[in-house]
């Protein structure tokens, strides 16, 4: 029996995938680098910024000494996009309220820093629905490794088969499947609605 529903953040609860892509490119462009749309979709989507930069150093020779300043600038650019573009989504509020009413524990597990996760959830006015929020600064290997989900199961006091995970990006779906939980793989933010929960049998 499913006891908890666990959500990724970007592209699932908040329509932030493009914000991260654009913000990182803004920072990279300051130093003459860029990530193409095709590279984003097939290589980098869903990975932490630090991992993306390390991969760029290996693939295209991005100087590792630039990593800290690029990460700092990327956070600033992302914060500005969240401030101006992140708004309440009442469909998400309805979905989460119904899941909560049906007795599910709710969690959010993201490859983004917890500071950013909390900021987005608060601006979307859905942070209060979650009993557990985890970011990539918990000292755990990032997705596609399943560790953040395994840690969430332990914190929630459940077994993997008692969790349902909602993910969109390939790295997140891989992590969710490796955790042993039930997985709802969605194409993106627009798919994550009350209807999804009903069709998955979480709500009758």
RODO-2510 file (C-alpha; in nm, 4 decimals, decimal comma):
residues 204
     n   res          X          Y          Z
     1     x     0,0000     0,0000     0,0000
     2     x     0,1300     0,3449    -0,0940
     3     x     0,1861     0,5644     0,2118
     4     x     0,3884     0,8525     0,0667
     5     x     0,4021     1,0492    -0,2565
     6     x     0,7395     1,2049    -0,3357
     7     x     0,7861     1,4752    -0,5977
     8     x     1,0807     1,6122    -0,7865
     9     x     1,0737     1,9938    -0,8057
    10     x     1,1851     2,1402    -1,1391
    11     x     0,9499     2,0509    -1,4208
    12     x     0,7185     1,8681    -1,1802
    13     x     0,5908     2,0988    -0,9043
    14     x     0,7345     2,4219    -1,0433
    15     x     0,7815     2,5086    -1,4099
    16     x     1,1469     2,5892    -1,3518
    17     x     1,3376     2,3735    -1,5992
    18     x     1,3805     2,6625    -1,8418
    19     x     1,4801     2,9008    -1,5625
    20     x     1,7737     2,6817    -1,4661
    21     x     1,8766     2,6322    -1,8285
    22     x     1,8600     3,0041    -1,9077
    23     x     2,0264     3,1125    -1,5820
    24     x     2,3197     2,8753    -1,6275
    25     x     2,3695     2,9887    -1,9851
    26     x     2,3615     3,3519    -1,8718
    27     x     2,6445     3,2732    -1,6316
    28     x     2,8378     3,0631    -1,8829
    29     x     2,8040     3,3266    -2,1539
    30     x     2,9993     3,5699    -1,9360
    31     x     3,3022     3,3485    -2,0048
    32     x     3,2256     3,2474    -2,3640
    33     x     3,0623     2,9113    -2,2984
    34     x     2,7125     2,7795    -2,3590
    35     x     2,4976     2,4672    -2,3357
    36     x     2,2892     2,4042    -2,6450
    37     x     1,9260     2,3010    -2,6260
    38     x     2,0114     1,9525    -2,7553
    39     x     2,2879     1,9120    -2,4945
    40     x     2,0523     2,0269    -2,2204
    41     x     1,7847     1,7769    -2,3157
    42     x     2,0114     1,4775    -2,3726
    43     x     2,3012     1,5280    -2,1289
    44     x     2,2532     1,7852    -1,8546
    45     x     1,8824     1,8113    -1,7695
    46     x     1,8110     1,7271    -1,4055
    47     x     2,1725     1,7284    -1,2862
    48     x     2,3083     1,9628    -1,0159
    49     x     2,4925     2,2695    -1,1406
    50     x     2,8218     2,1462    -0,9940
    51     x     2,7902     1,8207    -1,1886
    52     x     2,7054     2,0062    -1,5099
    53     x     3,0135     2,2258    -1,4739
    54     x     3,2396     1,9291    -1,4009
    55     x     3,1078     1,7544    -1,7114
    56     x     3,1707     2,0700    -1,9155
    57     x     3,5280     2,0815    -1,7887
    58     x     3,5766     1,7251    -1,9091
    59     x     3,3889     1,7680    -2,2381
    60     x     3,4772     2,1206    -2,3547
    61     x     3,7618     2,2337    -2,1289
    62     x     3,5734     2,4769    -1,9039
    63     x     3,8388     2,5933    -1,6515
    64     x     3,7606     2,4475    -1,3108
    65     x     3,8691     2,7726    -1,1503
    66     x     3,5570     2,9342    -1,2983
    67     x     3,3183     2,6899    -1,1293
    68     x     3,2620     2,8930    -0,8081
    69     x     3,1899     3,2234    -0,9832
    70     x     2,9665     3,0567    -1,2426
    71     x     2,7716     2,8841    -0,9653
    72     x     2,7383     3,2148    -0,7792
    73     x     2,6186     3,4027    -1,0865
    74     x     2,3840     3,1192    -1,1841
    75     x     2,2200     3,1356    -0,8408
    76     x     2,1723     3,5111    -0,8737
    77     x     2,0185     3,4771    -1,2192
    78     x     1,7953     3,1918    -1,1013
    79     x     1,6779     3,3864    -0,7957
    80     x     1,5755     3,6756    -1,0184
    81     x     1,3762     3,4448    -1,2460
    82     x     1,2049     3,2846    -0,9460
    83     x     1,1234     3,6275    -0,8027
    84     x     0,9582     3,7458    -1,1232
    85     x     0,8159     3,4238    -1,2711
    86     x     0,7277     3,1828    -0,9892
    87     x     0,3619     3,2222    -0,8966
    88     x     0,0996     3,0147    -0,7124
    89     x    -0,0520     2,7324    -0,9164
    90     x    -0,3920     2,6461    -0,7780
    91     x    -0,4056     2,3145    -0,9659
    92     x    -0,0959     2,2013    -0,7748
    93     x    -0,2481     2,3219    -0,4482
    94     x    -0,5680     2,1271    -0,5140
    95     x    -0,3725     1,8115    -0,6015
    96     x    -0,1511     1,8300    -0,2929
    97     x    -0,4424     1,9097    -0,0638
    98     x    -0,6324     1,6068    -0,1909
    99     x    -0,3317     1,3774    -0,1488
   100     x    -0,2861     1,5080     0,2035
   101     x    -0,6555     1,4611     0,2783
   102     x    -0,6275     1,0984     0,1673
   103     x    -0,3568     1,0413     0,4272
   104     x    -0,0397     1,0406     0,2193
   105     x     0,2844     1,1803     0,3548
   106     x     0,4244     1,4250     0,0985
   107     x     0,7895     1,4940     0,0233
   108     x     0,9938     1,6891    -0,2293
   109     x     1,3384     1,5612    -0,3326
   110     x     1,5430     1,7703    -0,5741
   111     x     1,8891     1,7939    -0,7274
   112     x     1,8690     2,1696    -0,6650
   113     x     2,0088     2,3269    -0,3477
   114     x     1,7623     2,3193    -0,0598
   115     x     1,7689     2,6987    -0,0409
   116     x     1,6398     2,7129    -0,3991
   117     x     1,3869     2,4352    -0,3404
   118     x     1,2369     2,6141    -0,0398
   119     x     1,2346     2,9464    -0,2225
   120     x     1,0368     2,8040    -0,5144
   121     x     0,7956     2,6053    -0,2999
   122     x     0,7249     2,9103    -0,0854
   123     x     0,6663     3,1374    -0,3845
   124     x     0,4371     2,8732    -0,5359
   125     x     0,2592     2,8658    -0,1967
   126     x     0,2833     2,4870    -0,1647
   127     x     0,5681     2,4468     0,0866
   128     x     0,3280     2,3821     0,3755
   129     x     0,2048     2,0561     0,2211
   130     x     0,5384     1,8767     0,2611
   131     x     0,6567     1,6940     0,5706
   132     x     1,0026     1,6429     0,4148
   133     x     1,2038     1,8589     0,1734
   134     x     1,5483     1,7485     0,0544
   135     x     1,7969     1,9276    -0,1726
   136     x     2,1348     1,8356    -0,3171
   137     x     2,3257     1,9716    -0,0165
   138     x     2,2298     1,6880     0,2193
   139     x     2,5645     1,5156     0,1637
   140     x     2,4077     1,2502    -0,0590
   141     x     2,5029     1,1474    -0,4138
   142     x     2,2851     1,3319    -0,6634
   143     x     2,0361     1,1731    -0,8981
   144     x     2,0649     0,9533    -1,1071
   145     x     2,1846     0,7779    -0,7919
   146     x     1,8829     0,6781    -0,5782
   147     x     2,0326     0,7887    -0,2448
   148     x     1,8115     1,0945    -0,1915
   149     x     1,5033     0,8763    -0,2286
   150     x     1,6411     0,6020    -0,0053
   151     x     1,7155     0,8685     0,2561
   152     x     1,3608     1,0037     0,2188
   153     x     1,2138     0,6573     0,2778
   154     x     1,4131     0,6282     0,5985
   155     x     1,3073     0,9738     0,7155
   156     x     0,9427     0,8970     0,6392
   157     x     0,9599     0,5545     0,8043
   158     x     0,8434     0,3619     0,4978
   159     x     0,9639     0,0857     0,2693
   160     x     1,0407     0,1578    -0,0999
   161     x     0,7283    -0,0229    -0,2194
   162     x     0,5193     0,2112    -0,0020
   163     x     0,6297     0,5198    -0,1972
   164     x     0,5177     0,6677    -0,5276
   165     x     0,7662     0,9051    -0,6938
   166     x     0,6754     1,1643    -0,9578
   167     x     0,9681     1,2542    -1,1878
   168     x     1,0223     1,4065    -1,5307
   169     x     1,3919     1,4279    -1,6284
   170     x     1,5713     1,1062    -1,7340
   171     x     1,8225     1,1248    -1,4472
   172     x     1,5389     1,1623    -1,1959
   173     x     1,3359     0,8784    -1,3441
   174     x     1,6460     0,6579    -1,3317
   175     x     1,6993     0,7408    -0,9637
   176     x     1,3346     0,6802    -0,8796
   177     x     1,3277     0,3411    -1,0509
   178     x     1,6530     0,2376    -0,8823
   179     x     1,5013     0,3187    -0,5422
   180     x     1,2441     0,0406    -0,5742
   181     x     0,9427     0,2720    -0,5479
   182     x     0,6461     0,3018    -0,7797
   183     x     0,7330     0,5651    -1,0411
   184     x     0,5093     0,8081    -1,2284
   185     x     0,7227     0,9398    -1,5152
   186     x     0,5715     1,2567    -1,6612
   187     x     0,6668     1,4687    -1,9614
   188     x     0,6624     1,7866    -1,7585
   189     x     0,4944     2,0333    -1,5279
   190     x     0,1591     2,0437    -1,7076
   191     x     0,1074     1,6684    -1,6551
   192     x     0,1249     1,6892    -1,2749
   193     x    -0,2400     1,7362    -1,1804
   194     x    -0,5152     1,5816    -0,9741
   195     x    -0,6095     1,3761    -1,2818
   196     x    -0,2630     1,2165    -1,2787
   197     x    -0,3163     1,1067    -0,9180
   198     x    -0,6601     0,9710    -0,9991
   199     x    -0,5389     0,7752    -1,3048
   200     x    -0,2513     0,6320    -1,0953
   201     x    -0,5007     0,5055    -0,8378
   202     x    -0,3753     0,7283    -0,5593
   203     x    -0,7102     0,9027    -0,5295
   204     x    -1,0447     0,7429    -0,6096
***
